[in-house]
Amino acid sequence: QVQLVESGGGLVQPGGSLRLSCAASGSIFSRYAMGWYRQAPGKQREWVASIISGGSTNYADSVKGRFTISRDNAKNTVYLQMNSLKPEDTAVYYCNAYDSPYNTHYWGQGTQVTVSS
């Protein structure tokens, strides 16, 4: 079982930046593909970005060039650096870990990001 704890959300003005963190329990963090998802009020949860164990990254078109996902395997932590934030980025952001040998997803509890003036 893996526990994921997100932090770093908050209120920011348009054009501002935030860095989200997700700390994972367990000793096999480096094996997991890690991702960030978000869910805005009244909308379905959507994928934002992901990073595999080898470090390759992928981004949704809506955040490409503004968000950066990274991981520190020594700290069992994945990050999401969010720059040039827009009001449409407002959502609850969730951390996800995918353990491919067992086809199992783990989710954090979410952290609220609000972009507003």
C-alpha positions as CSV (number, residue, x, y, z in Angstrom):
1,Q,0.0,0.0,0.0
2,V,1.2,3.5,-0.9
3,Q,0.2,6.7,0.8
4,L,0.5,10.0,-1.1
5,V,0.3,13.4,0.6
6,E,0.1,16.5,-1.5
7,S,1.0,20.0,-0.3
8,G,1.7,23.4,-1.8
9,G,-1.8,24.5,-3.0
10,G,-3.3,27.9,-2.3
11,L,-4.6,31.1,-3.7
12,V,-2.5,32.9,-6.3
13,Q,-3.1,35.8,-8.7
14,P,-3.2,35.2,-12.5
15,G,0.3,35.1,-13.8
16,G,1.7,33.8,-10.5
17,S,3.4,30.6,-9.6
18,L,3.0,27.7,-7.2
19,R,4.9,24.5,-6.6
20,L,3.0,21.4,-5.6
21,S,4.7,18.5,-3.8
22,C,3.6,14.9,-3.3
23,A,5.4,12.8,-0.7
24,A,5.0,9.0,-1.1
25,S,5.4,6.3,1.5
26,G,7.2,3.1,0.8
27,S,10.6,2.0,-0.5
28,I,9.8,1.4,-4.1
29,F,8.9,4.9,-5.2
30,S,11.4,4.9,-8.0
31,R,9.5,2.1,-9.7
32,Y,6.3,4.1,-10.0
33,A,5.1,6.3,-12.8
34,M,3.9,9.4,-11.1
35,G,1.3,11.9,-12.3
36,W,-0.7,14.9,-11.5
37,Y,-4.4,15.2,-12.3
38,R,-6.9,18.0,-11.6
39,Q,-10.6,18.3,-11.1
40,A,-12.5,21.6,-11.5
41,P,-15.9,22.1,-10.0
42,G,-18.5,20.4,-12.2
43,K,-15.9,18.8,-14.4
44,Q,-14.3,15.4,-14.7
45,R,-10.9,14.8,-13.4
46,E,-8.3,15.3,-16.1
47,W,-4.7,14.3,-16.5
48,V,-2.1,17.2,-16.3
49,A,1.3,15.7,-16.4
50,S,3.3,12.5,-15.8
51,I,6.8,11.3,-15.2
52,I,8.1,7.8,-15.5
53,S,10.8,6.1,-13.4
54,G,13.4,7.0,-16.0
55,G,12.5,10.6,-15.9
56,S,10.7,11.1,-19.2
57,T,7.8,13.5,-19.0
58,N,4.5,14.2,-20.7
59,Y,2.1,17.1,-20.4
60,A,-1.5,18.0,-21.3
61,D,-1.6,20.6,-24.1
62,S,-3.3,23.0,-21.8
63,V,-0.3,23.2,-19.5
64,K,2.6,22.5,-21.8
65,G,5.2,25.2,-21.5
66,R,3.9,26.5,-18.2
67,F,4.0,23.5,-15.9
68,T,7.0,21.3,-15.1
69,I,6.8,17.9,-13.4
70,S,9.9,16.5,-11.7
71,R,10.8,13.8,-9.1
72,D,13.3,13.2,-6.4
73,N,13.6,9.5,-5.8
74,A,15.8,10.0,-2.8
75,K,13.0,11.9,-1.1
76,N,10.1,9.8,-2.5
77,T,8.6,13.1,-3.8
78,V,7.2,14.4,-7.0
79,Y,6.7,18.0,-7.8
80,L,4.6,20.2,-10.1
81,Q,6.0,23.6,-10.8
82,M,3.2,25.8,-12.1
83,N,4.0,29.1,-13.8
84,S,1.9,31.7,-15.6
85,L,-1.2,30.4,-13.8
86,K,-4.6,31.2,-15.3
87,P,-8.0,31.2,-13.7
88,E,-8.9,28.1,-15.7
89,D,-6.1,26.3,-13.8
90,T,-8.3,26.5,-10.7
91,A,-9.0,23.0,-9.5
92,V,-8.2,20.4,-6.9
93,Y,-4.9,18.8,-7.9
94,Y,-4.3,15.1,-7.2
95,C,-1.1,13.1,-7.1
96,N,-1.2,9.7,-8.7
97,A,1.2,6.7,-8.5
98,Y,1.0,3.9,-10.9
99,D,2.6,0.5,-10.0
100,S,2.7,-1.1,-13.4
101,P,3.6,-4.7,-12.4
102,Y,0.4,-4.8,-10.4
103,N,-1.7,-2.5,-12.6
104,T,-2.5,-0.5,-9.5
105,H,-3.2,3.2,-9.1
106,Y,-2.8,5.1,-5.8
107,W,-4.2,8.6,-5.2
108,G,-3.6,11.4,-2.8
109,Q,-6.3,13.4,-1.0
110,G,-5.8,16.4,-3.3
111,T,-4.8,20.0,-2.7
112,Q,-6.8,23.1,-3.8
113,V,-5.3,25.6,-6.3
114,T,-7.2,28.8,-6.8
115,V,-6.1,31.3,-9.4
116,S,-8.0,34.6,-8.9
117,S,-7.4,38.3,-8.6
